[in-house]
């Protein structure tokens, strides 16, 4: 029987055997790439010009990520709410994504970058979906950087769907009632992550970066960012540089991450 994941078109790909080791040995950085439209408006350019300039910033960031100790990089490319934008802009964004996949596929292969998309797939243009799946297959052996593009992505939707899928799978396995329990014991939340959510999206985020001066998550990786360190910069995404990435990682490395405990407990 098809799961809720599959019926709604979400990505549900098994991770490679060494994914946990990759995540453990490096930083999982997630970036909300904000400010393309404002960057273009400030220069008297159409919004799509800002998105094209933003694609250059994506390339710079991907190339610099491994040298900064980043092993997993998740980029917020297109949210589920972005469908509300004018149809002309949405169409231009879809075409830009397609061109990016074509232009960057060989570069990803040469540089050991594994590309994977997270989010819904059933609403994407068929031509873009085909390019996306081709690029995922072509780059599957990459081990230097796991690049994840969040496309048609909503974290709220993903969390709810993961919980429903887990409940349905458990109910089918032991014939328990299918009603979702009102209260889920705290100790089981890690099981939910391991069994349902991480299969779809991946490990916890270490560092969350948002550009353009905005300071909110905007329905991006809400579950995974539970203990993420957050860095907000006024830099518009098209201007985001290798130096900006290094500064954000440097800030992350001096933070005291206690995960609810005390520093003395970790050192004991």
C-alpha positions as CSV (number, residue, x, y, z in Angstrom):
1,X,0.0,0.0,0.0
2,X,1.3,3.4,-0.9
3,X,2.3,5.6,2.1
4,X,1.1,9.1,2.7
5,X,4.6,10.3,1.6
6,X,4.2,8.7,-1.8
7,X,0.5,9.8,-2.4
8,X,1.4,13.4,-1.7
9,X,4.5,13.4,-3.9
10,X,7.1,14.0,-1.2
11,X,10.7,12.8,-1.5
12,X,11.4,9.6,0.3
13,X,14.8,8.4,-0.7
14,X,17.0,6.1,1.5
15,X,20.2,7.8,2.6
16,X,23.5,6.2,1.7
17,X,25.0,4.0,4.3
18,X,27.7,6.6,5.3
19,X,25.2,9.5,5.6
20,X,25.3,9.4,9.4
21,X,29.0,9.5,9.4
22,X,29.0,12.5,6.9
23,X,26.6,14.4,9.1
24,X,28.5,13.6,12.3
25,X,31.8,14.8,10.8
26,X,30.6,18.0,9.3
27,X,28.2,20.9,9.7
28,X,24.7,20.8,8.3
29,X,24.1,24.3,7.2
30,X,20.7,25.5,5.9
31,X,20.2,28.9,4.2
32,X,17.1,30.9,3.6
33,X,18.2,32.8,0.4
34,X,16.3,36.0,0.8
35,X,16.5,39.4,-0.9
36,X,16.7,38.7,-4.7
37,X,13.7,40.9,-5.5
38,X,14.8,43.8,-3.3
39,X,18.3,43.5,-4.7
40,X,16.9,43.9,-8.2
41,X,14.5,46.7,-7.3
42,X,17.3,48.7,-5.8
43,X,19.1,48.6,-9.2
44,X,16.0,49.3,-11.3
45,X,16.0,45.7,-12.6
46,X,13.2,43.2,-13.0
47,X,12.8,40.7,-10.2
48,X,14.0,37.8,-12.4
49,X,17.4,39.6,-12.7
50,X,17.7,39.3,-8.9
51,X,17.0,35.6,-9.1
52,X,19.6,35.1,-11.8
53,X,22.2,36.9,-9.7
54,X,21.1,34.8,-6.8
55,X,22.0,31.7,-8.8
56,X,25.6,33.0,-8.9
57,X,25.5,33.2,-5.1
58,X,24.3,29.6,-4.9
59,X,27.3,28.5,-7.0
60,X,29.8,30.4,-4.9
61,X,28.3,29.0,-1.7
62,X,28.3,25.4,-2.9
63,X,31.9,25.7,-4.0
64,X,33.0,27.2,-0.7
65,X,31.0,25.0,1.6
66,X,33.3,22.0,2.0
67,X,36.3,24.2,2.8
68,X,34.2,25.6,5.7
69,X,33.6,22.2,7.2
70,X,30.0,21.9,5.7
71,X,29.1,18.4,4.7
72,X,25.3,19.0,4.2
73,X,23.9,22.2,2.7
74,X,20.2,22.7,2.4
75,X,19.0,25.7,0.4
76,X,15.5,27.1,0.4
77,X,14.9,27.4,-3.3
78,X,11.1,27.6,-3.6
79,X,8.5,27.4,-0.8
80,X,5.0,26.0,-1.0
81,X,3.8,29.6,-0.4
82,X,5.8,30.9,-3.4
83,X,3.0,29.6,-5.7
84,X,1.1,32.7,-4.7
85,X,3.5,34.9,-6.6
86,X,2.6,36.2,-10.1
87,X,2.4,33.4,-12.6
88,X,5.0,35.1,-14.8
89,X,7.6,35.1,-11.9
90,X,6.8,31.5,-10.9
91,X,7.3,30.4,-14.5
92,X,10.6,32.2,-14.7
93,X,11.8,30.6,-11.5
94,X,10.9,27.2,-12.7
95,X,12.8,27.8,-16.0
96,X,15.8,29.2,-14.0
97,X,15.8,26.1,-11.8
98,X,15.8,23.9,-14.9
99,X,18.7,25.8,-16.5
100,X,20.7,25.6,-13.2
101,X,20.3,21.8,-13.1
102,X,21.5,21.5,-16.7
103,X,24.5,23.9,-16.2
104,X,25.6,22.6,-12.9
105,X,25.2,18.8,-13.2
106,X,28.7,18.1,-14.6
107,X,30.2,20.5,-12.0
108,X,28.5,18.7,-9.2
109,X,29.7,15.3,-10.5
110,X,33.3,16.6,-10.8
111,X,33.3,18.1,-7.4
112,X,31.7,15.2,-5.5
113,X,28.4,17.0,-4.8
114,X,25.3,14.8,-4.4
115,X,22.2,16.8,-5.2
116,X,18.8,15.9,-3.8
117,X,15.5,17.7,-3.7
118,X,13.2,17.8,-0.7
119,X,9.5,18.9,-0.9
120,X,6.6,18.0,-3.0
121,X,7.1,16.8,-6.6
122,X,3.6,16.4,-7.8
123,X,3.1,20.1,-8.6
124,X,6.4,20.7,-10.4
125,X,6.4,21.0,-14.2
126,X,7.1,17.7,-15.8
127,X,10.2,19.0,-17.6
128,X,11.7,20.3,-14.4
129,X,10.9,17.1,-12.5
130,X,12.6,15.0,-15.2
131,X,15.8,17.2,-15.0
132,X,15.7,17.0,-11.3
133,X,15.5,13.2,-11.2
134,X,18.2,12.9,-13.8
135,X,20.5,15.1,-11.8
136,X,19.8,13.2,-8.6
137,X,20.7,9.9,-10.3
138,X,23.8,11.4,-12.0
139,X,25.2,12.8,-8.7
140,X,24.2,10.0,-6.4
141,X,27.8,8.9,-5.8
142,X,28.9,12.3,-4.6
143,X,30.4,12.2,-1.1
144,X,32.1,15.6,-0.6
145,X,28.9,17.6,-0.1
146,X,25.3,16.6,0.1
147,X,23.4,19.5,-1.5
148,X,19.6,19.5,-0.8
149,X,17.3,21.9,-2.6
150,X,14.0,22.6,-0.9
151,X,11.5,23.0,-3.8
152,X,7.8,23.4,-3.3
153,X,8.6,22.8,0.4
154,X,6.6,23.4,3.6
155,X,7.9,22.2,6.9
156,X,4.5,22.3,8.5
157,X,3.1,20.1,5.8
158,X,6.1,17.7,6.1
159,X,5.8,17.4,9.9
160,X,2.1,16.6,9.7
161,X,2.6,14.2,6.9
162,X,5.5,12.4,8.7
163,X,3.4,12.0,11.8
164,X,0.4,10.6,9.9
165,X,2.7,8.2,7.9
166,X,4.3,6.9,11.1
167,X,1.0,6.4,12.8
168,X,-0.5,4.6,9.8
169,X,2.6,2.4,9.5
170,X,2.5,1.4,13.2
171,X,-1.3,0.8,13.0
172,X,-0.9,-1.4,10.0
173,X,2.0,-3.3,11.7
174,X,0.3,-4.2,15.0
175,X,-3.4,-3.6,14.2
176,X,-3.8,-0.8,16.7
177,X,-6.5,1.8,16.5
178,X,-5.8,4.3,13.7
179,X,-6.7,7.4,15.8
180,X,-3.7,9.6,16.4
181,X,-3.0,9.8,20.2
182,X,-3.7,13.2,21.7
183,X,-0.4,13.2,23.7
184,X,2.8,11.7,22.4
185,X,5.3,10.8,25.1
186,X,8.4,13.0,25.0
187,X,10.7,10.0,24.8
188,X,9.1,8.9,21.5
189,X,9.9,12.1,19.6
190,X,13.4,10.9,18.7
191,X,11.8,7.7,17.3
192,X,9.5,9.8,15.2
193,X,12.5,11.6,13.7
194,X,14.4,8.3,13.1
195,X,11.5,6.4,11.6
196,X,9.6,8.9,9.6
197,X,11.0,12.4,9.3
198,X,14.7,11.9,8.8
199,X,13.9,9.4,6.0
200,X,12.2,12.2,4.1
201,X,14.4,15.2,4.9
202,X,17.5,14.5,6.8
203,X,19.5,15.2,10.0
204,X,19.2,18.1,12.4
205,X,20.4,21.5,11.2
206,X,23.5,22.9,13.0
207,X,23.6,26.3,11.4
208,X,20.7,28.3,9.9
209,X,21.6,31.4,7.9
210,X,19.1,33.9,6.6
211,X,20.0,36.8,4.4
212,X,18.4,40.3,3.7
213,X,17.8,41.3,7.4
214,X,14.7,39.2,7.9
215,X,14.6,37.2,11.1
216,X,12.1,34.3,10.8
217,X,12.1,30.7,9.7
218,X,9.3,31.1,7.1
219,X,8.1,27.4,7.3
220,X,11.7,26.1,6.7
221,X,13.0,23.0,8.5
222,X,11.1,23.7,11.7
223,X,11.7,20.3,13.2
224,X,15.3,20.0,12.2
225,X,16.1,23.5,13.5
226,X,15.1,22.7,17.1
227,X,18.7,23.3,18.3
228,X,20.1,25.1,15.3
229,X,22.4,28.1,15.8
230,X,20.9,31.0,13.8
231,X,22.8,33.7,12.0
232,X,21.0,36.6,10.4
233,X,22.7,39.0,8.0
234,X,21.5,42.2,6.3
235,X,23.3,41.1,3.1
236,X,21.0,40.5,0.2
237,X,21.4,37.0,-1.2
238,X,22.9,38.0,-4.6
239,X,25.7,39.8,-2.7
240,X,26.3,36.9,-0.3
241,X,30.0,36.1,-0.6
242,X,32.4,33.4,0.4
243,X,33.6,35.8,3.2
244,X,30.0,36.0,4.5
245,X,29.7,32.2,4.6
246,X,33.0,32.0,6.5
247,X,31.9,34.7,8.9
248,X,28.6,32.8,9.6
249,X,30.5,29.5,10.2
250,X,33.0,31.4,12.4
251,X,30.1,32.7,14.5
252,X,28.7,29.2,14.7
253,X,32.0,27.7,16.0
254,X,32.2,30.1,18.9
255,X,28.7,29.4,20.1
256,X,28.2,27.3,23.2
257,X,25.8,24.5,22.2
258,X,24.4,22.9,25.4
259,X,21.3,21.2,24.0
260,X,19.4,21.9,27.2
261,X,22.2,20.8,29.5
262,X,25.2,22.5,31.0
263,X,28.7,23.0,29.7
264,X,30.1,21.3,32.8
265,X,28.0,18.2,32.1
266,X,29.5,17.9,28.6
267,X,33.1,18.3,29.8
268,X,32.7,15.9,32.7
